[in-house]
Amino acid sequence: MTWIGYVCLLSALASCDRAATAEAPSSPGLELGTFALADKGVIDGDTIRVRGLDESVRLLSLDTEEVFHGERERGEAERDFDAYRERKRAESARPPKFGSPLGEAAAEFARDFFKGVESVRLVRDNPKEIYGHFGRYLAYALVEKSGAWVNYNVECVRAGMSPYFTKYGYSERFHEALVNAEAEARKAKRGIWNRKARGYGDYDERAAWWNARAKFIQAFERDGVADAQRVSLGDDDASARLEAKLGTEVSVMSTLGSIRHFKGLVRVELDMPRKQVFPIIFFDKEVFRQSRIEGFRSEPVRVRGRIERYEKGDYRTLQIVVRDPSQVTLPRLPFDD
């Protein structure tokens, strides 16, 4: 059976239980809207474009494998996939993303799922989480089929095209449906759960990493319910909240981006939506070393401190200065053991 035929089989399997992913009308603030799918609107298994939005939509709780980027990569994988996968894995300390036949299958599954769909309903987990760091919208995609709204994100997991992706936190609205969909796909050995499939093959390791991050994020969010001084930098109103708290102590959390070493300081940048960053400043490089933050690039971190304003010429920014390593809290990840 070709991989395209395999996708069609998975699509048929997934359609058997689509009714379970339908949901009632969205709560105010959680619905982005209903849109027509753009021409060639399926980018890959976890990204689509719709008419009326200026950026693509990164589909929440999904992380399908990558499509091949160029014929050279495709050819290497076709000649000896195991050797190709080992080379890719050796290039990174963390489980990497790379093109695979299962990535191509996921994109084909998405094209099949959205084929003939006239409208796509985009809903959110959190009304404040609108954009990712690279400016893409964050949403679940629901389409109407046979009179019911069907959640593509859940069906993609059910078909074995993606695990339940928790790297950026657990789903607030569809956690149970996603857990059940993954369990069903695992049991049926669909897609990524089929040992003979040519894909990453290391999802237990990835899940341990992602769930450790999700628990770290969840702990911060639960603390935030009772503590107004906690600011998630991924929220669209984070900049306004930080401005309102100028001169007060807060605890912020986000993914660690760039780290820049200068003669008299180290500037650590925490990601914010639409390519904005929030700077964390270390004037004492020994404090920076003791904080261990440098080993956590691209991981979520928490930093506590007083919001200060820095100005030089036309440049103005808010920042936190770290004077003690205890101001930094890091997640406990499997790689630390």
C-alpha positions in Angstrom: 0.0 0.0 0.0 1.4 3.5 -0.9 1.6 6.1 1.9 -1.2 8.0 0.2 -3.4 4.9 0.3 -2.5 4.5 4.0 -3.6 8.0 4.7 -7.0 7.3 3.1 -7.4 4.2 5.3 -6.6 6.3 8.4 -9.1 8.9 7.3 -11.8 6.3 7.0 -10.9 5.0 10.5 -11.0 8.5 12.0 -14.4 9.2 10.5 -16.0 6.5 12.5 -15.9 8.5 15.7 -15.9 12.1 14.6 -19.2 12.9 16.4 -17.2 12.6 19.7 -15.3 15.8 18.8 -18.2 18.0 18.2 -18.8 20.9 20.7 -21.4 23.4 21.6 -21.1 27.1 20.4 -18.0 28.8 21.7 -17.9 31.0 24.8 -17.4 34.7 24.2 -13.7 35.6 23.6 -12.8 32.0 22.8 -14.0 32.0 19.2 -11.8 33.6 16.6 -14.5 33.3 13.9 -15.6 31.2 11.0 -13.6 31.6 7.8 -13.3 30.1 4.3 -10.2 28.0 3.7 -7.7 29.8 1.5 -6.6 28.5 -1.8 -4.0 25.8 -1.1 -4.9 26.5 2.5 -3.3 23.3 3.9 0.4 24.1 4.5 1.1 20.8 6.4 -0.4 18.6 9.0 -0.6 21.3 11.7 -0.7 24.6 9.8 -3.4 26.0 7.6 -4.4 29.4 6.0 -7.9 30.9 5.9 -9.2 33.9 4.0 -9.5 37.0 6.1 -6.5 36.4 8.4 -3.2 37.9 7.5 -1.1 35.1 9.0 -1.3 31.3 9.0 -2.9 29.3 11.8 -0.8 27.0 13.9 -3.1 24.3 15.1 -3.0 23.8 18.9 -2.1 20.5 20.6 -0.6 19.1 17.3 2.9 18.5 16.2 2.9 16.5 13.0 6.2 15.4 11.5 7.8 17.7 8.9 7.4 17.4 5.2 10.7 17.1 3.2 12.5 20.3 2.5 14.0 19.7 -0.9 14.8 16.6 -3.0 18.2 16.1 -1.5 16.6 15.4 1.9 13.9 13.3 0.4 16.4 11.2 -1.6 18.6 10.6 1.5 15.5 9.4 3.5 14.5 7.1 0.6 17.9 5.5 0.3 18.4 4.6 4.0 15.8 6.0 6.3 17.3 4.6 9.5 20.7 6.1 8.8 19.0 9.4 7.8 17.1 9.5 11.1 20.2 8.7 13.1 22.1 11.5 11.5 19.3 14.0 12.2 19.1 12.9 15.8 22.8 13.2 16.3 22.6 16.9 15.3 20.6 17.9 18.4 20.6 17.4 22.1 16.8 17.4 22.1 14.6 15.2 19.8 14.7 17.2 16.6 12.1 17.8 13.8 12.9 16.8 10.3 11.3 15.7 7.1 9.9 12.2 7.0 7.4 10.1 5.0 5.0 10.4 8.0 5.3 14.2 7.7 4.2 13.9 4.0 1.4 11.5 5.1 0.2 14.1 7.7 0.0 16.8 5.1 -2.0 14.5 2.8 -4.3 13.6 5.7 -5.0 17.3 6.3 -5.7 17.9 2.6 -8.1 15.0 2.6 -9.8 16.2 5.8 -10.3 19.7 4.5 -11.2 18.8 0.9 -14.6 20.3 0.0 -14.9 22.2 3.3 -16.5 25.6 2.8 -15.9 27.1 6.3 -13.5 26.6 9.1 -14.4 27.6 12.7 -11.4 28.6 14.7 -11.6 28.5 18.5 -9.1 29.2 21.2 -8.1 27.7 24.6 -7.5 31.1 26.2 -8.8 34.5 25.0 -5.5 36.1 25.8 -3.4 33.6 23.8 -3.9 34.8 20.2 -0.5 34.7 18.5 2.6 32.6 18.8 6.1 34.1 18.9 6.4 34.1 15.1 3.1 35.9 14.6 0.9 32.9 13.6 -2.6 32.5 15.1 -3.1 29.7 17.6 -6.3 27.8 17.3 -8.3 24.6 17.0 -10.0 24.1 13.6 -13.5 22.8 13.5 -15.4 22.0 10.3 -19.0 21.0 9.8 -19.5 17.5 8.4 -22.8 15.6 8.3 -24.4 18.3 10.4 -21.9 18.2 13.3 -18.8 20.3 14.0 -15.7 18.1 13.9 -12.4 19.0 15.6 -9.6 18.5 13.1 -7.0 18.7 15.9 -8.5 15.8 17.7 -9.1 13.8 14.5 -5.5 14.3 13.5 -4.4 12.7 16.8 -7.0 9.9 16.4 -5.6 9.1 13.0 -2.1 8.7 14.4 -0.8 11.7 12.4 0.3 13.5 15.6 0.7 12.8 19.3 -1.2 14.9 21.8 1.3 17.8 21.7 1.8 19.2 25.2 5.1 21.0 24.8 3.5 24.4 25.3 1.0 23.3 27.9 -2.1 21.0 28.2 -5.2 21.8 26.3 -7.7 23.6 28.4 -10.8 22.7 26.3 -10.0 19.4 24.7 -7.6 17.6 27.0 -9.8 14.6 27.6 -10.7 14.2 23.9 -7.1 14.4 22.9 -5.9 11.9 25.6 -8.6 9.5 24.4 -7.8 10.0 20.7 -4.1 9.3 21.3 -4.9 6.2 23.3 -7.2 4.9 20.5 -4.5 5.6 17.9 -1.8 3.9 20.0 -4.0 0.8 20.5 -4.7 0.5 16.8 -1.1 1.2 15.9 -2.0 4.0 13.5 0.5 6.3 11.9 3.3 7.3 14.2 2.4 4.4 16.6 3.1 1.8 13.9 6.6 0.5 14.5 7.1 -0.1 10.8 6.2 3.5 9.9 9.1 5.7 8.7 9.0 8.5 11.2 10.6 9.9 14.4 10.0 6.7 16.4 10.9 8.3 19.7 7.5 9.6 20.9 7.8 8.2 24.5 11.0 10.3 24.9 9.3 13.3 23.4 6.2 12.9 25.6 8.4 12.8 28.8 10.0 16.1 27.7 6.8 17.8 26.6 4.8 16.7 29.7 7.6 18.0 32.0 7.3 21.4 30.3 3.5 21.2 30.5 3.5 20.6 34.2 5.9 23.5 34.7 3.6 25.8 32.7 0.5 24.5 34.5 2.1 25.2 37.9 2.7 28.8 36.9 -0.8 29.2 35.6 -2.4 27.8 38.7 -0.3 30.1 40.9 -1.4 32.9 38.7 -5.1 32.4 39.5 -4.3 33.5 43.1 -1.5 35.9 42.4 -2.1 38.9 40.2 1.7 39.6 40.2 2.3 36.7 37.8 2.4 37.5 34.1 2.5 35.0 31.3 4.5 36.6 28.5 2.6 34.6 25.9 -0.6 36.5 26.6 -1.5 39.2 24.1 -2.0 41.8 26.9 1.4 41.0 28.5 3.0 44.3 27.4 0.2 46.3 28.9 0.2 44.4 32.1 4.0 44.8 32.5 3.6 48.5 31.9 0.9 48.8 34.6 3.2 47.0 37.0 6.3 49.3 36.5 8.2 49.5 39.7 6.6 46.5 41.3 7.8 42.9 41.7 6.4 40.3 39.4 7.0 36.7 38.3 7.1 36.2 34.5 7.2 33.1 32.4 8.0 32.4 28.8 10.2 30.4 26.4 13.9 31.4 26.6 15.0 32.9 23.3 18.3 34.6 22.5 21.1 35.1 25.0 23.5 37.9 24.3 26.8 38.4 26.1 28.2 41.9 26.3 31.3 43.2 28.1 29.4 44.4 31.2 26.2 42.3 31.2 24.3 39.3 29.8 20.9 40.0 28.1 18.5 37.1 28.1 15.4 37.4 25.9 12.1 35.8 26.8 9.7 35.3 23.8 6.5 37.3 23.5 3.9 37.2 20.7 4.7 38.5 17.2 8.5 38.4 17.6 8.6 40.7 20.6 10.9 39.9 23.5 11.2 40.8 27.2 14.8 41.3 28.4 16.2 39.8 31.6 19.5 41.5 32.5 22.4 40.0 34.4 25.1 42.6 35.4 26.9 39.9 37.4 28.1 37.1 35.1 28.7 34.8 38.1 25.0 35.2 39.0 24.2 34.3 35.4 26.3 31.2 35.6 24.8 30.1 38.9 21.3 30.6 37.6 21.9 27.8 35.0 19.6 29.5 32.6 22.0 29.2 29.7 21.3 25.5 29.4 17.6 26.1 28.9 17.4 27.8 25.5 14.0 27.2 23.9 12.6 25.9 27.2 10.0 27.7 29.5 11.6 29.6 32.4 10.2 31.7 35.3 11.9 34.9 36.4 11.0 37.0 39.5 12.0 40.6 39.9 11.0 44.3 39.8 9.9 45.8 36.5 12.3 48.6 35.5 12.4 50.9 32.6 15.6 51.2 30.6 16.1 54.2 28.2 18.9 55.2 26.0 18.3 57.7 23.2 15.2 56.6 21.3 15.4 53.1 22.7 13.0 52.3 25.6 12.1 49.0 27.1 10.9 47.3 30.3 13.1 44.7 31.9 14.0 42.7 35.0 17.4 42.8 36.5 18.5 39.5 38.1 20.8 40.1 41.1 20.4 36.6 42.7 20.2 33.2 41.0 17.2 32.4 43.2 15.2 34.8 41.0 15.3 32.2 38.2 13.2 29.0 38.3 13.8 26.3 35.7 11.8 23.3 34.7 13.0 19.8 35.7 13.4 18.0 32.4 14.3 14.4 31.6 17.6 15.6 30.1 18.8 16.9 33.5 18.7 13.4 35.1 
